[in-house]
């Protein structure tokens, strides 16, 4: 597979085009854009909120964008609710991030704060088969905790 191309279009004048900060960075920071006249947003405990990045995105076919939590925010209790969130290669709409505050206290997110990371990853398409029986394994149908690992 060749190197993917990711195109960003600003839909807000303050939007920040994501960049890799170092040669070893796996993800690009996504910044929060407040589309109105406010300068911050309060994240109340256990209330998921969709935040704008002020961007639309186009990802090369055969790849996806994975929206992941930033470790600094996660340490404060703010995480991507559906982590990793998936951006499909055929999606062209606004790039939003669903954050949830899992801490007991409200947390403030300000205009242009870094709120998540975007990782670009290859996608494999599976061949789908409907069958009447699955192959046998030693584990079989034993589920959660059945391997003895805690």
C-alpha positions as CSV (number, residue, x, y, z in Angstrom):
1,X,0.0,0.0,0.0
2,X,1.3,3.5,-0.8
3,X,1.5,6.3,1.7
4,X,-2.0,7.7,2.4
5,X,-3.0,11.3,1.6
6,X,-5.2,13.2,4.1
7,X,-6.7,16.4,2.9
8,X,-8.2,19.0,5.3
9,X,-10.6,21.8,4.4
10,X,-11.2,24.6,6.9
11,X,-14.9,25.3,7.6
12,X,-14.0,27.9,10.3
13,X,-11.3,30.5,9.9
14,X,-9.6,29.6,13.2
15,X,-9.3,25.9,12.4
16,X,-5.9,24.4,12.8
17,X,-4.6,22.0,10.1
18,X,-3.3,18.9,12.0
19,X,0.4,18.1,11.8
20,X,2.7,15.5,13.2
21,X,4.7,17.2,16.0
22,X,7.7,14.8,15.8
23,X,9.1,12.2,13.4
24,X,8.0,9.5,15.8
25,X,4.4,10.8,16.3
26,X,1.7,8.3,15.4
27,X,-1.1,10.8,15.7
28,X,-1.9,14.4,14.8
29,X,-3.5,16.7,17.3
30,X,-7.0,17.9,16.7
31,X,-8.0,21.3,18.1
32,X,-11.3,22.5,19.5
33,X,-13.0,25.3,17.6
34,X,-15.9,27.2,19.1
35,X,-18.0,28.4,16.2
36,X,-19.8,31.1,18.3
37,X,-18.6,34.0,20.4
38,X,-17.7,31.9,23.5
39,X,-14.1,31.2,24.4
40,X,-14.6,28.0,26.3
41,X,-16.9,25.0,26.9
42,X,-17.6,23.3,30.2
43,X,-17.6,19.5,30.2
44,X,-19.8,18.3,33.0
45,X,-19.3,14.8,34.5
46,X,-20.7,11.9,32.5
47,X,-22.3,14.0,29.7
48,X,-20.8,13.2,26.2
49,X,-20.4,16.3,24.1
50,X,-19.7,16.7,20.3
51,X,-17.0,19.2,19.8
52,X,-16.0,20.9,16.5
53,X,-12.6,20.9,15.0
54,X,-13.6,23.4,12.3
55,X,-12.4,21.0,9.6
56,X,-13.7,18.6,7.0
57,X,-11.4,15.7,6.0
58,X,-10.7,13.4,3.0
59,X,-8.8,10.2,3.7
60,X,-7.3,8.0,0.9
61,X,-9.3,4.9,0.1
62,X,-8.0,1.9,1.9
63,X,-7.4,3.9,5.1
64,X,-9.4,5.2,8.0
65,X,-8.9,7.9,10.6
66,X,-8.9,6.8,14.2
67,X,-9.8,9.6,16.7
68,X,-8.2,8.8,20.0
69,X,-7.9,10.3,23.4
70,X,-4.9,12.6,24.3
71,X,-3.0,11.2,27.3
72,X,-2.9,14.6,29.0
73,X,-6.7,15.0,28.9
74,X,-7.3,11.4,29.8
75,X,-5.2,11.9,32.9
76,X,-7.7,14.6,33.9
77,X,-10.7,12.3,33.1
78,X,-11.6,13.6,29.6
79,X,-11.6,10.8,26.9
80,X,-13.0,10.2,23.5
81,X,-16.3,8.5,24.2
82,X,-16.2,6.1,21.3
83,X,-12.5,5.6,21.3
84,X,-11.3,5.1,18.8
85,X,-13.8,6.9,16.7
86,X,-13.6,5.9,13.1
87,X,-13.6,8.3,10.1
88,X,-14.3,6.4,6.9
89,X,-12.5,7.2,3.7
90,X,-15.7,8.2,1.9
91,X,-16.8,10.7,4.7
92,X,-16.6,14.4,3.8
93,X,-18.6,16.0,6.5
94,X,-17.5,18.1,9.5
95,X,-14.8,16.4,11.7
96,X,-16.1,16.3,15.2
97,X,-14.9,14.7,18.4
98,X,-17.2,13.1,21.0
99,X,-15.6,13.8,24.4
100,X,-16.9,12.6,27.8
101,X,-15.7,13.8,31.2
102,X,-15.4,10.7,33.4
103,X,-14.0,12.7,36.4
104,X,-16.3,13.9,39.2
105,X,-15.6,17.6,38.5
106,X,-16.5,19.8,35.6
107,X,-13.6,20.6,33.2
108,X,-13.2,23.6,30.9
109,X,-12.0,23.2,27.3
110,X,-11.0,26.4,25.6
111,X,-11.0,27.6,22.0
112,X,-8.0,26.1,20.1
113,X,-7.2,23.5,22.9
114,X,-5.9,20.2,21.7
115,X,-8.7,17.7,22.3
116,X,-7.8,14.4,20.6
117,X,-5.4,12.7,18.2
118,X,-6.0,11.5,14.7
119,X,-4.2,8.3,13.6
120,X,-4.4,7.2,10.0
121,X,-4.5,3.4,9.7
122,X,-4.9,0.8,6.9
123,X,-8.3,-1.0,6.6
124,X,-8.7,-4.6,5.6
125,X,-12.0,-5.7,4.1
126,X,-13.1,-9.1,5.2
127,X,-14.8,-11.7,3.0
128,X,-18.2,-12.3,4.7
129,X,-19.6,-15.9,4.8
130,X,-22.8,-17.1,6.4
131,X,-22.3,-20.7,7.8
132,X,-24.3,-23.2,9.8
133,X,-21.3,-24.3,11.9
134,X,-18.0,-22.8,13.0
135,X,-14.7,-24.7,13.4
136,X,-13.9,-26.2,16.8
137,X,-11.2,-24.9,19.1
138,X,-9.9,-25.8,22.6
139,X,-11.5,-22.6,24.0
140,X,-14.8,-23.1,22.2
141,X,-17.5,-20.8,23.6
142,X,-15.8,-19.9,26.9
143,X,-16.0,-16.2,27.2
144,X,-14.8,-13.4,29.5
145,X,-12.1,-14.4,31.9
146,X,-12.0,-18.0,30.6
147,X,-8.3,-17.8,29.8
148,X,-7.4,-17.2,33.4
149,X,-5.9,-13.7,32.7
150,X,-7.0,-11.1,35.2
